[in-house]
Amino acid sequence: MKKVMISAVLLSGVLVSGVAHADTTGKTDVTSKLTPGGLELTVGKNIDFGESRLSPDVKFAPQTINYTVTDNTGAPKGFMITAKLDEQTDDKRVLDINNVQIKTAETVVLDKATSTNGDNNGQLATTLELVNATKGDYPAEITWSVTSGRPRDISE
């Protein structure tokens, strides 16, 4: 009986000892890294000026184009949006974006100062005028681009 009690005392001592010496601390390494992203432009896919009656000078109702410039460069200095017509097959069409006439050469239509990292949303006003046009369709395709910075920043 003594042996059983001594064994029980020893066994409980080991159990107590094991609980008392459990490792209750730990460490977790946390790492992170930031890398500059890019500059992206998203514009509306369609502009529909609708239909008008034939006359020597047709001015369509103004339309707007929504845009989003996403700047994840980490050092936003503003941006410039340029536009150009992919192919201008006639001189009858006058397409303006933000009061700037668009032709086949890239033209700055928006120069915006901003320090916003992330999305920059806005609208561009567009007008279309057909001068001395004949009956028919006058489709056009616009190519857009965006550049980080402003003209003064780029020239320096």
N, C-alpha and C positions, 0 to 999 in steps of 0.2 A: 504494500500500500504506500510505503514511503517512496518507493521508486516511481509509482504512478503520480504522486503529488509533485515530486521533484521534476518529473518530465513535464507535467502540466505547467508548473511555474516556469520552467525553462522555455517551454513552447510559447507561453503567453508573453514572456520577456522578449522572445525573438519577434513575435508579431508586433508588440508595442514598439520594439526597437525599429522594425521595418517601417512602420507608419511614421515614426518620429523623424526618420532620416530620408523621407521621400523628397525628390528634387522638385520643388515648386516654382522654380524660375526658368525662364527660357528667353530666347532672343529671336527676333524676326528681322531679317534684312529687307529694307525697302529701297528700291531703285526706281529711277524715272529718268527720262531724257526728253528734251524738247528739240525738235528740228524744225527749221523754217519750212513752210509749205509754199504753195504757189499762189498765183493770181489767176482767177477764173472769171469768165464772163458768161452769163446766161441772158439771152434776150428772147422776146416773144417770137414765135415761129411764123406768124402770118400778120399781114396788114391788109385789110380789105377796104379799099376806098369805095367799093360799090360800083354802081352804074350811073351814068349821066347821059343826058341828051347831047347829041352832036352840036357843037357850035365852034366858032373860031377860037375861043379861049375858055377852057373848062377848068374851073377851080373846084376841086373836091373838098368836102368837109374835112377839117383836120382830124387826125387820128393820133393815138398815143401808143408807144411801145414800152412795155415794162422791162426793166433790166435789173439784174443782181450782179454786183461785182463782189466776189468772195476773196478777201485779202487775208491770206494766212502766212504772209512773208515774215511776220514778227516785227516789222519796222514800217508800218504803213506811212506813206508820204503823199497820199492822194493817188489819183489815177486819171488817165486819159482814155476815152473811148473813141475809136476811129471807125469810119464806115466808108465803103466804096461800092459802086455798082459793079457787078461782075462783068456785065457787057451792056454798053449803051448803044443800041442799034439805030437810034434816031436822035435828032436834036429837038424833037417836039415835047419831050418829057422833062419837066422840071420837078425834081424830088428834093425837098428840103427836110433836114432833120435838125431840130433846135435852131432854125433860121440859118442853116448852113446848106448851100446847094451841094448835092452829092453827085459826083461824076465817077469815072473809072479809076481815079487816083485816090489813095487813102486820104481822108480829110478828118480832122479832129472835130467831133460833134459835141463832146463834153469834156471839160477839164475841171475836175472836182478836187478840192482840197479836203482831205479827211484824215483823221488819225484812228479811224475805227478798224480794229482787227476783227475780221469775220465778215458778215454780210453787210453790204451797202446797197440798199434798194432805191429805185427811183423810176422816173418816166421820162421818155424823150418824145417831144412833140414832132409830128411829121405832117407835111402837106404835099399834095401832088397837084400839079397844073399841067394840062396838055395844051400846047399852043399850035394852031394850024394843023390839028390832027385830023385824020380821016377815020371812018368807021373801022372798028376792030378792037382787039385786045392789046393791052400794053403791059405785059408782065415784066417784072424786074426781080433780080435777086441781089440782096445786099450781103456783103461780107463784112463782118465785124472783127475788131481786135481791141485788146485792152493792154495798156502799158502802165507799169507802176511809176509813180512820180508825176511831176508836172513839167511843162516845157522849160521853165527856168531851172529846175533841178537837173533835167536831162542835159541841157546845154552846158552846165558847169563842169 
